């Protein structure tokens, strides 16, 4: 079989191509990987050299402050400065309150994440927006909001004070409340993402076998989303450990009672910058260890 091509614009004679030759040529193209789709994939797989310079600039911008902290740290006196009574008290308070705040966030945040992921109700998008607001709200604004809500004359705090004589601001529980407010959204988002990615067929199979909803959640759902829960809890703990703005606004700065490590860093920068560097270094190393331990699970969570 022959096929004739029309003459080109220069008036050349028609070109005759054998079908067998076309098939062979097509086979050669397939063998050589010269199909248009493969050429597009080859071009798209090239290294994006044009992005290297701005990418390196962004990396240097983010890494330079941390490198400066590591290079300027007084390593020879690090242990001595960490054993100072004020620093030890701030460290112990931060570890304790961050752990308690994470426990409270787990009790409140896991059910909230389950409702957002597994149920449909009016205003669900608005509720999700409310959950994420503390992540973008300036922490100081969060502290002011907590004062207006739970302060002695606050919306809820006035009933606590008038009825029980209890005032929450500027106490250790106020530190925990401030940390829960700013850190719980990280847990909720992580758990919600894990719930949305879980295979619901296992839950449906358990339901057909007569398991109650509580049993399904405890024996099927929770084990499936446990990595997401753990990742969210660790992120929540790290965020609570580093909380400053809402804490100093709502809980104040009282050594041994409300002075956490970030507040101690702020104060030590005015009195003893080297001690502030040491405390900052501890917080930095904790953050790096957490992110390295989570690998890329924290990216999928957010």
Residue frames as qw, qx, qy, qz and C-alpha x, y, z in Angstrom:
[[0.000, 0.889, 0.458, 0.000, 0.00, 0.00, 0.00],
 [0.437, 0.154, 0.015, 0.886, 1.27, 3.45, -0.93],
 [0.089, -0.867, -0.411, 0.267, 0.35, 6.88, 0.32],
 [0.457, 0.446, 0.163, 0.752, 1.11, 10.07, -1.53],
 [0.248, -0.641, -0.323, 0.651, 1.72, 13.33, 0.19],
 [0.351, 0.903, 0.242, 0.056, 0.76, 16.61, -1.51],
 [0.605, 0.403, -0.089, 0.682, 3.54, 18.74, -2.90],
 [0.398, -0.579, -0.323, 0.634, 5.02, 21.26, -0.54],
 [0.117, 0.911, 0.149, -0.365, 5.16, 24.96, -1.03],
 [0.168, -0.621, 0.526, 0.556, 8.31, 24.77, -3.17],
 [0.730, 0.475, -0.191, -0.453, 6.59, 22.68, -5.82],
 [0.100, -0.416, 0.901, 0.066, 8.61, 19.54, -5.15],
 [0.554, -0.004, -0.732, -0.395, 7.39, 16.18, -6.35],
 [0.785, -0.441, -0.005, -0.435, 5.07, 14.18, -4.17],
 [0.041, -0.476, 0.842, -0.250, 6.71, 12.02, -1.57],
 [0.834, -0.092, -0.423, -0.343, 5.72, 8.36, -1.51],
 [0.235, -0.460, 0.739, -0.432, 5.90, 6.52, 1.76],
 [0.551, -0.063, -0.815, -0.168, 5.35, 2.79, 2.22],
 [0.691, -0.577, -0.069, -0.430, 3.01, 1.79, 5.02],
 [0.911, -0.172, -0.256, 0.275, 5.60, -0.74, 6.13],
 [0.461, 0.338, -0.243, 0.784, 8.16, 2.03, 6.32],
 [0.328, -0.611, 0.059, -0.718, 5.77, 4.10, 8.44],
 [0.872, -0.438, -0.154, -0.153, 5.26, 1.17, 10.75],
 [0.810, 0.034, -0.255, 0.528, 8.97, 0.64, 11.00],
 [0.177, 0.493, -0.175, 0.834, 9.51, 4.30, 11.63],
 [0.580, -0.607, -0.029, -0.543, 6.81, 4.23, 14.28],
 [0.925, -0.283, -0.214, 0.139, 8.47, 1.21, 15.83],
 [0.601, 0.251, -0.246, 0.718, 11.78, 3.02, 15.79],
 [0.147, -0.598, 0.109, -0.781, 10.24, 6.02, 17.46],
 [0.793, -0.521, -0.092, -0.301, 8.70, 3.84, 20.13],
 [0.896, -0.088, -0.218, 0.376, 11.95, 2.02, 20.65],
 [0.463, 0.313, -0.176, 0.810, 13.90, 5.25, 20.76],
 [0.269, -0.612, -0.540, 0.511, 11.43, 6.97, 23.10],
 [0.158, -0.030, 0.198, 0.967, 10.88, 9.89, 20.71],
 [0.070, -0.659, -0.709, -0.241, 7.11, 10.08, 21.02],
 [0.019, -0.657, -0.032, -0.753, 5.76, 13.61, 21.70],
 [0.674, -0.682, -0.128, -0.254, 4.48, 12.67, 25.17],
 [0.863, -0.256, -0.105, 0.423, 7.87, 11.24, 26.10],
 [0.441, 0.392, -0.028, 0.807, 9.64, 14.35, 24.82],
 [0.310, -0.735, -0.069, -0.598, 7.34, 16.48, 26.99],
 [0.825, -0.557, -0.095, 0.013, 8.05, 14.31, 30.00],
 [0.776, 0.044, -0.085, 0.623, 11.75, 14.50, 29.32],
 [0.180, 0.563, -0.019, 0.806, 11.63, 18.27, 29.14],
 [0.524, -0.708, -0.069, -0.469, 9.50, 18.54, 32.29],
 [0.898, -0.380, -0.138, 0.176, 11.92, 16.29, 34.18],
 [0.554, 0.471, -0.226, 0.648, 14.89, 18.57, 33.69],
 [0.468, -0.428, -0.439, 0.636, 16.39, 20.22, 36.76],
 [0.074, 0.924, 0.322, 0.191, 14.87, 23.72, 37.21],
 [0.605, 0.011, -0.142, 0.784, 18.10, 25.70, 37.22],
 [0.003, -0.576, -0.138, -0.806, 16.24, 29.03, 37.09],
 [0.621, -0.684, -0.206, -0.323, 14.80, 28.32, 40.53],
 [0.789, -0.096, -0.392, 0.463, 18.10, 27.42, 42.17],
 [0.275, 0.303, -0.237, 0.881, 19.23, 30.96, 43.01],
 [0.432, -0.482, 0.027, -0.761, 16.00, 32.17, 44.67],
 [0.877, -0.323, -0.336, -0.118, 15.62, 28.80, 46.40],
 [0.689, 0.021, -0.390, 0.611, 19.13, 29.04, 47.82],
 [0.008, 0.416, -0.161, 0.895, 18.41, 32.60, 48.86],
 [0.673, -0.478, -0.136, -0.548, 15.34, 31.48, 50.77],
 [0.888, -0.195, -0.374, 0.181, 17.24, 28.62, 52.40],
 [0.482, 0.196, -0.337, 0.785, 20.06, 30.92, 53.49],
 [0.256, -0.496, 0.034, -0.829, 17.57, 33.45, 54.82],
 [0.810, -0.439, -0.176, -0.348, 15.92, 30.79, 56.99],
 [0.899, -0.115, -0.293, 0.303, 19.10, 29.04, 58.09],
 [0.375, 0.524, -0.278, 0.712, 21.28, 32.08, 58.80],
 [0.424, -0.649, 0.207, -0.598, 19.59, 33.13, 62.08],
 [0.945, -0.312, 0.010, -0.095, 19.79, 29.57, 63.40],
 [0.802, 0.269, -0.215, 0.488, 23.43, 29.33, 62.35],
 [0.072, 0.658, -0.267, 0.700, 24.13, 32.59, 64.15],
 [0.710, -0.561, 0.135, -0.405, 22.55, 31.18, 67.29],
 [0.982, -0.092, -0.054, 0.159, 24.69, 28.06, 67.09],
 [0.636, 0.436, -0.201, 0.604, 27.89, 29.98, 66.38],
 [0.050, -0.628, 0.245, -0.737, 27.39, 32.57, 69.12],
 [0.804, -0.507, -0.222, -0.217, 26.27, 30.15, 71.82],
 [0.121, -0.711, 0.618, -0.313, 28.55, 30.11, 74.90],
 [0.863, 0.011, -0.487, -0.132, 29.14, 26.37, 74.77],
 [0.429, 0.247, -0.684, 0.536, 31.71, 26.40, 77.57],
 [0.141, -0.043, 0.571, -0.808, 29.23, 27.79, 80.11],
 [0.514, -0.182, -0.522, -0.655, 26.08, 26.21, 78.72],
 [0.585, -0.302, -0.747, 0.090, 25.62, 23.71, 81.54],
 [0.260, -0.195, -0.488, 0.810, 26.26, 26.29, 84.25],
 [0.240, -0.002, -0.070, -0.968, 23.75, 28.74, 82.82],
 [0.574, -0.230, -0.620, -0.483, 21.08, 26.08, 82.43],
 [0.549, -0.306, -0.714, 0.308, 21.47, 25.19, 86.12],
 [0.019, -0.164, 0.247, -0.955, 20.69, 28.73, 87.29],
 [0.167, 0.317, 0.806, -0.471, 17.58, 28.67, 89.55],
 [0.420, 0.504, 0.107, -0.747, 15.52, 31.01, 87.35],
 [0.419, 0.369, -0.653, -0.512, 16.29, 29.05, 84.19],
 [0.100, -0.020, -0.992, 0.079, 15.61, 25.70, 85.83],
 [0.278, 0.396, 0.629, -0.609, 12.29, 26.97, 87.17],
 [0.469, 0.506, -0.158, -0.706, 11.29, 28.33, 83.75],
 [0.316, 0.272, -0.850, -0.321, 12.32, 25.08, 82.06],
 [0.032, 0.156, 0.950, -0.268, 10.40, 22.93, 84.54],
 [0.366, 0.470, 0.406, -0.693, 7.31, 25.13, 84.26],
 [0.440, 0.461, -0.416, -0.649, 7.40, 25.09, 80.47],
 [0.238, 0.133, -0.947, -0.168, 7.76, 21.30, 80.27],
 [0.122, 0.271, 0.853, -0.430, 4.96, 20.78, 82.79],
 [0.394, 0.521, 0.255, -0.713, 2.47, 23.22, 81.32],
 [0.391, 0.408, -0.582, -0.585, 3.16, 22.15, 77.72],
 [0.137, 0.005, -0.990, -0.033, 2.54, 18.51, 78.67],
 [0.205, 0.418, 0.711, -0.527, -0.69, 19.34, 80.51],
 [0.382, 0.530, -0.074, -0.754, -1.82, 21.56, 77.64],
 [0.302, 0.256, -0.807, -0.438, -1.20, 18.72, 75.18],
 [0.002, 0.199, 0.960, -0.198, -3.29, 16.36, 77.32],
 [0.298, 0.533, 0.432, -0.664, -6.16, 18.86, 77.41],
 [0.355, 0.488, -0.403, -0.689, -5.85, 19.41, 73.67],
 [0.151, 0.076, -0.960, -0.224, -6.07, 15.65, 73.08],
 [0.126, 0.376, 0.838, -0.374, -9.24, 15.34, 75.16],
 [0.317, 0.670, 0.267, -0.616, -10.91, 18.26, 73.39],
 [0.209, 0.589, -0.468, -0.625, -9.29, 18.22, 69.97],
 [0.082, -0.066, 0.961, 0.257, -9.68, 14.57, 68.93],
 [0.274, 0.544, 0.764, -0.211, -13.51, 14.60, 69.27],
 [0.242, 0.768, 0.034, -0.592, -13.62, 17.97, 67.49],
 [0.065, 0.453, -0.714, -0.530, -11.51, 16.62, 64.64],
 [0.197, 0.181, 0.960, 0.083, -13.76, 13.56, 64.38],
 [0.306, 0.693, 0.517, -0.398, -16.86, 15.75, 64.07],
 [0.200, 0.736, -0.257, -0.593, -15.23, 17.89, 61.38],
 [0.030, 0.366, -0.837, -0.405, -14.04, 14.89, 59.41],
 [0.002, -0.128, -0.987, -0.099, -16.91, 12.41, 59.74],
 [0.127, 0.633, 0.705, -0.293, -20.13, 14.37, 60.22],
 [0.120, 0.377, 0.375, 0.838, -22.03, 16.90, 58.13],
 [0.167, -0.699, -0.585, 0.375, -23.76, 19.68, 60.03],
 [0.210, 0.906, 0.229, 0.289, -24.76, 23.26, 59.26],
 [0.141, -0.957, 0.226, -0.116, -21.88, 25.69, 59.62],
 [0.926, -0.198, 0.107, 0.304, -19.13, 23.08, 59.47],
 [0.590, 0.506, 0.008, 0.629, -16.93, 25.36, 57.35],
 [0.173, -0.837, 0.099, -0.509, -17.41, 28.15, 59.85],
 [0.814, -0.563, 0.138, -0.022, -16.45, 25.84, 62.71],
 [0.867, 0.104, 0.077, 0.481, -13.33, 24.76, 60.84],
 [0.292, 0.718, -0.039, 0.631, -12.45, 28.42, 60.29],
 [0.489, -0.799, 0.126, -0.326, -12.84, 29.09, 64.02],
 [0.928, -0.293, 0.099, 0.208, -10.53, 26.18, 64.78],
 [0.740, 0.260, 0.092, 0.614, -7.80, 27.55, 62.52],
 [0.010, 0.944, 0.064, 0.324, -8.10, 31.21, 63.57],
 [0.586, -0.772, 0.201, 0.138, -5.61, 30.87, 66.49],
 [0.810, 0.012, 0.302, 0.503, -2.99, 29.70, 63.98],
 [0.407, 0.526, 0.244, 0.706, -3.08, 33.01, 62.11],
 [0.288, -0.918, -0.186, -0.201, -4.14, 35.33, 64.91],
 [0.255, 0.615, -0.496, 0.557, -1.30, 37.31, 66.54],
 [0.564, -0.231, -0.734, 0.301, -0.64, 35.62, 69.90],
 [0.071, -0.055, -0.391, 0.916, -0.91, 38.90, 71.78],
 [0.492, -0.123, -0.233, -0.830, -4.40, 39.36, 70.36],
 [0.680, -0.203, -0.694, -0.122, -5.20, 35.86, 71.58],
 [0.376, -0.145, -0.635, 0.659, -4.04, 36.85, 75.06],
 [0.210, -0.012, 0.121, -0.970, -6.25, 39.94, 75.03],
 [0.629, -0.154, -0.483, -0.589, -9.20, 37.80, 73.87],
 [0.603, -0.197, -0.744, 0.211, -8.57, 35.36, 76.72],
 [0.133, -0.078, -0.466, 0.871, -8.53, 38.23, 79.21],
 [0.407, -0.036, -0.094, -0.908, -11.85, 39.54, 77.89],
 [0.715, -0.139, -0.567, -0.384, -13.36, 36.07, 78.10],
 [0.781, -0.276, -0.529, 0.182, -11.84, 34.61, 81.28],
 [0.239, 0.334, -0.374, 0.832, -10.60, 37.67, 83.15],
 [0.056, -0.256, -0.710, 0.654, -12.06, 38.84, 86.44],
 [0.377, 0.494, 0.234, -0.748, -14.56, 41.03, 84.55],
 [0.076, 0.191, -0.785, -0.585, -14.64, 38.83, 81.45],
 [0.622, -0.057, -0.392, -0.675, -17.64, 37.28, 79.75],
 [0.830, -0.209, -0.514, -0.066, -17.22, 33.99, 81.63],
 [0.493, 0.148, -0.563, 0.647, -14.59, 34.94, 84.19],
 [0.257, -0.376, 0.223, -0.862, -16.91, 37.29, 86.06],
 [0.836, -0.294, -0.203, -0.417, -19.19, 34.39, 86.98],
 [0.803, 0.016, -0.489, 0.341, -16.22, 32.38, 88.23],
 [0.254, 0.258, -0.415, 0.835, -15.07, 35.31, 90.33],
 [0.450, -0.340, 0.095, -0.820, -18.48, 36.34, 91.67],
 [0.877, -0.214, -0.235, -0.361, -19.64, 32.78, 92.33],
 [0.936, -0.157, -0.212, 0.232, -16.45, 31.07, 93.48],
 [0.327, -0.905, 0.206, 0.179, -13.98, 33.89, 94.07],
 [0.769, -0.100, 0.439, 0.453, -11.64, 32.41, 91.46],
 [0.304, 0.881, -0.170, -0.320, -9.61, 34.59, 89.12],
 [0.936, 0.168, 0.208, 0.230, -7.72, 32.72, 86.42],
 [0.491, 0.798, -0.158, 0.312, -5.42, 35.38, 84.87],
 [0.072, 0.749, -0.538, 0.380, -1.80, 35.54, 86.09],
 [0.747, -0.356, 0.515, -0.222, -1.85, 31.99, 87.44],
 [0.238, -0.306, 0.876, 0.288, -0.28, 28.73, 86.28],
 [0.492, 0.437, 0.752, -0.048, -3.63, 27.45, 84.91],
 [0.347, 0.851, 0.047, -0.392, -3.72, 30.60, 82.78],
 [0.060, -0.579, 0.707, 0.403, -0.45, 29.47, 81.18],
 [0.357, 0.096, 0.922, 0.115, -2.03, 26.14, 80.30],
 [0.428, 0.702, 0.504, -0.265, -5.15, 27.81, 78.89],
 [0.212, 0.825, -0.267, -0.451, -3.08, 30.14, 76.72],
 [0.144, -0.391, 0.849, 0.324, -1.02, 27.23, 75.43],
 [0.424, 0.333, 0.842, -0.030, -4.10, 25.14, 74.63],
 [0.379, 0.791, 0.246, -0.413, -5.66, 28.07, 72.77],
 [0.244, 0.776, -0.430, -0.393, -2.72, 28.56, 70.42],
 [0.091, -0.402, 0.896, 0.168, -1.60, 24.91, 70.08],
 [0.588, 0.197, 0.735, -0.275, -4.76, 22.83, 69.81],
 [0.636, 0.638, -0.042, -0.433, -5.46, 23.79, 66.15],
 [0.213, 0.562, -0.776, -0.190, -2.30, 21.92, 65.12],
 [0.284, -0.046, 0.939, -0.191, -3.65, 18.77, 66.73],
 [0.593, 0.465, 0.457, -0.472, -7.15, 19.16, 65.28],
 [0.528, 0.672, -0.316, -0.413, -5.90, 19.67, 61.73],
 [0.078, 0.435, -0.894, -0.079, -3.54, 16.72, 61.98],
 [0.360, 0.108, 0.886, -0.272, -6.17, 14.34, 63.32],
 [0.597, 0.565, 0.242, -0.515, -8.80, 15.55, 60.87],
 [0.421, 0.620, -0.558, -0.357, -6.45, 14.91, 57.96],
 [0.051, -0.241, 0.968, -0.047, -5.69, 11.43, 59.28],
 [0.485, 0.299, 0.701, -0.429, -9.40, 10.66, 59.65],
 [0.589, 0.632, -0.044, -0.502, -10.16, 11.81, 56.12],
 [0.359, 0.564, -0.709, -0.224, -7.40, 9.60, 54.76],
 [0.363, -0.169, 0.886, -0.234, -8.41, 6.49, 56.71],
 [0.313, -0.054, -0.814, -0.486, -10.17, 3.67, 54.89],
 [0.528, -0.140, 0.314, -0.777, -13.77, 3.65, 56.14],
 [0.749, 0.045, -0.561, -0.350, -14.45, 0.14, 54.87],
 [0.396, 0.055, -0.819, 0.412, -12.95, -1.31, 58.04],
 [0.227, 0.026, 0.478, -0.848, -15.34, 0.74, 60.16],
 [0.684, 0.085, -0.207, -0.694, -18.28, -0.34, 58.00],
 [0.646, 0.081, -0.758, -0.046, -17.23, -3.97, 58.33],
 [0.157, 0.004, -0.761, 0.629, -17.06, -3.64, 62.12],
 [0.440, 0.049, 0.209, -0.872, -20.51, -2.04, 62.12],
 [0.731, 0.074, -0.468, -0.491, -21.99, -4.93, 60.14],
 [0.545, 0.031, -0.805, 0.232, -20.57, -7.30, 62.76],
 [0.522, -0.693, -0.486, -0.105, -22.54, -5.51, 65.46],
 [0.509, -0.123, -0.313, 0.792, -19.86, -3.29, 67.00],
 [0.080, -0.893, -0.379, 0.231, -21.08, -0.12, 68.66],
 [0.357, 0.878, -0.035, 0.315, -19.89, 3.29, 67.54],
 [0.379, -0.838, 0.380, -0.096, -17.71, 3.65, 70.64],
 [0.835, -0.208, 0.473, 0.186, -16.15, 0.22, 70.05],
 [0.710, 0.586, 0.218, 0.324, -15.51, 1.04, 66.39],
 [0.104, 0.945, -0.184, 0.249, -13.81, 4.28, 67.34],
 [0.525, -0.708, 0.468, -0.066, -11.69, 2.66, 70.05],
 [0.779, -0.155, 0.590, 0.147, -10.78, -0.59, 68.29],
 [0.677, 0.461, 0.450, 0.356, -10.77, 0.38, 64.59],
 [0.262, 0.923, 0.111, 0.261, -10.67, 4.12, 63.93],
 [0.355, -0.898, 0.257, 0.033, -8.20, 5.18, 66.58],
 [0.739, -0.289, 0.480, 0.374, -5.52, 2.58, 65.68],
 [0.629, 0.541, 0.380, 0.409, -5.76, 3.61, 62.02],
 [0.164, 0.899, 0.047, 0.403, -5.29, 7.32, 62.74],
 [0.713, -0.634, -0.063, 0.295, -2.85, 6.87, 65.62],
 [0.623, 0.048, 0.134, 0.769, 0.18, 8.15, 63.62],
 [0.066, 0.644, 0.253, 0.719, -1.72, 11.33, 62.82],
 [0.550, -0.795, -0.215, -0.136, -2.77, 11.73, 66.44],
 [0.760, -0.402, -0.004, 0.510, 0.82, 11.29, 67.64],
 [0.457, 0.290, 0.198, 0.818, 2.14, 13.74, 65.05],
 [0.162, -0.758, -0.262, -0.575, -0.49, 16.29, 66.02],
 [0.676, -0.710, -0.176, 0.087, 0.22, 15.81, 69.72],
 [0.702, -0.183, 0.046, 0.686, 3.94, 16.35, 69.23],
 [0.233, 0.472, 0.236, 0.816, 3.34, 19.48, 67.15],
 [0.407, -0.797, -0.285, -0.344, 0.89, 20.71, 69.77],
 [0.742, -0.559, -0.123, 0.348, 3.42, 20.13, 72.54],
 [0.576, 0.050, 0.123, 0.806, 6.16, 21.94, 70.64],
 [0.014, 0.632, 0.277, 0.723, 3.90, 24.89, 69.89],
 [0.564, -0.778, -0.246, -0.127, 2.82, 25.09, 73.53],
 [0.754, -0.335, -0.069, 0.560, 6.44, 24.96, 74.67],
 [0.420, 0.104, 0.169, 0.886, 7.31, 27.96, 72.52],
 [0.070, -0.810, -0.495, -0.307, 4.24, 30.07, 73.24],
 [0.377, -0.064, -0.254, 0.889, 5.02, 33.64, 74.32],
 [0.100, -0.278, -0.163, -0.941, 2.54, 36.35, 73.29],
 [0.603, -0.483, -0.416, -0.479, -0.71, 34.94, 74.65],
 [0.714, -0.315, -0.520, 0.346, 1.05, 33.68, 77.78],
 [0.348, -0.056, -0.271, 0.896, 2.63, 36.96, 78.81],
 [0.250, -0.304, -0.191, -0.900, -0.60, 38.84, 78.08],
 [0.706, -0.405, -0.374, -0.444, -2.98, 36.49, 79.87],
 [0.849, -0.354, -0.342, 0.193, -0.74, 34.90, 82.51],
 [0.203, -0.952, 0.210, -0.089, 1.90, 37.59, 83.06],
 [0.632, 0.456, -0.516, 0.355, 5.46, 37.08, 84.17],
 [0.595, -0.672, 0.303, -0.321, 5.86, 35.69, 87.67],
 [0.292, 0.492, -0.817, 0.071, 9.02, 33.59, 88.26],
 [0.065, -0.076, 0.952, -0.290, 8.17, 30.04, 89.25],
 [0.414, 0.398, 0.647, -0.501, 4.48, 30.54, 88.51],
 [0.616, 0.705, 0.303, -0.179, 3.96, 31.89, 85.01],
 [0.083, 0.808, -0.472, -0.344, 7.46, 32.60, 83.67],
 [0.942, 0.223, 0.246, 0.054, 7.99, 30.11, 80.86],
 [0.687, -0.171, 0.338, 0.620, 11.14, 29.68, 78.81],
 [0.367, 0.604, 0.357, 0.611, 10.16, 32.08, 75.99],
 [0.243, -0.943, -0.124, -0.190, 9.43, 34.75, 78.59],
 [0.695, -0.586, 0.181, 0.375, 12.76, 34.01, 80.27],
 [0.629, 0.230, 0.337, 0.661, 14.49, 34.50, 76.91],
 [0.099, 0.833, 0.271, 0.472, 12.84, 37.90, 76.51],
 [0.466, -0.885, 0.012, -0.019, 13.90, 39.01, 80.00],
 [0.774, -0.366, 0.250, 0.452, 17.42, 37.62, 79.80],
 [0.558, 0.544, 0.257, 0.572, 18.07, 39.51, 76.56],
 [0.075, -0.910, -0.015, -0.406, 17.94, 42.68, 78.65],
 [0.604, -0.747, 0.271, -0.066, 20.00, 41.37, 81.58],
 [0.464, -0.458, 0.719, 0.241, 22.31, 38.63, 80.30],
 [0.648, 0.503, -0.286, -0.496, 22.26, 38.04, 76.51],
 [0.240, 0.369, -0.896, -0.064, 24.44, 34.93, 76.77],
 [0.301, 0.101, 0.857, -0.405, 21.90, 33.24, 79.05],
 [0.613, 0.487, 0.165, -0.600, 19.16, 34.21, 76.60],
 [0.470, 0.508, -0.637, -0.339, 21.18, 32.55, 73.83],
 [0.020, -0.177, 0.970, -0.163, 21.51, 29.37, 75.89],
 [0.463, 0.302, 0.659, -0.510, 17.76, 29.16, 76.56],
 [0.591, 0.574, -0.141, -0.549, 17.01, 29.95, 72.91],
 [0.267, 0.436, -0.837, -0.195, 19.40, 27.20, 71.88],
 [0.259, 0.039, 0.918, -0.297, 17.52, 24.69, 74.01],
 [0.567, 0.497, 0.375, -0.539, 14.23, 25.63, 72.37],
 [0.471, 0.614, -0.455, -0.440, 15.81, 25.46, 68.92],
 [0.087, 0.307, -0.947, -0.043, 17.29, 22.01, 69.52],
 [0.412, 0.224, 0.783, -0.409, 13.97, 20.73, 70.85],
 [0.586, 0.590, 0.078, -0.550, 12.19, 22.03, 67.73],
 [0.381, 0.549, -0.675, -0.313, 14.72, 20.48, 65.37],
 [0.117, -0.152, 0.971, -0.143, 14.60, 17.14, 67.20],
 [0.530, 0.360, 0.590, -0.491, 10.80, 17.07, 66.98],
 [0.594, 0.630, -0.142, -0.480, 10.70, 17.84, 63.26],
 [0.245, 0.476, -0.830, -0.158, 13.45, 15.33, 62.49],
 [0.270, -0.019, 0.920, -0.284, 11.67, 12.70, 64.55],
 [0.592, 0.474, 0.425, -0.493, 8.39, 13.30, 62.73],
 [0.427, 0.049, 0.674, 0.601, 10.15, 13.21, 59.33],
 [0.101, -0.108, -0.400, -0.905, 7.55, 14.37, 56.79],
 [0.161, -0.512, -0.843, 0.021, 4.45, 13.41, 58.74],
 [0.071, -0.596, -0.348, 0.720, 4.04, 16.98, 59.99],
 [0.094, 0.220, -0.426, -0.873, 3.87, 18.22, 56.37],
 [0.245, -0.280, -0.838, -0.400, 1.07, 15.80, 55.55],
 [0.181, -0.539, -0.709, 0.417, -0.68, 16.82, 58.75],
 [0.033, 0.600, 0.141, -0.787, -0.79, 20.46, 57.76]]
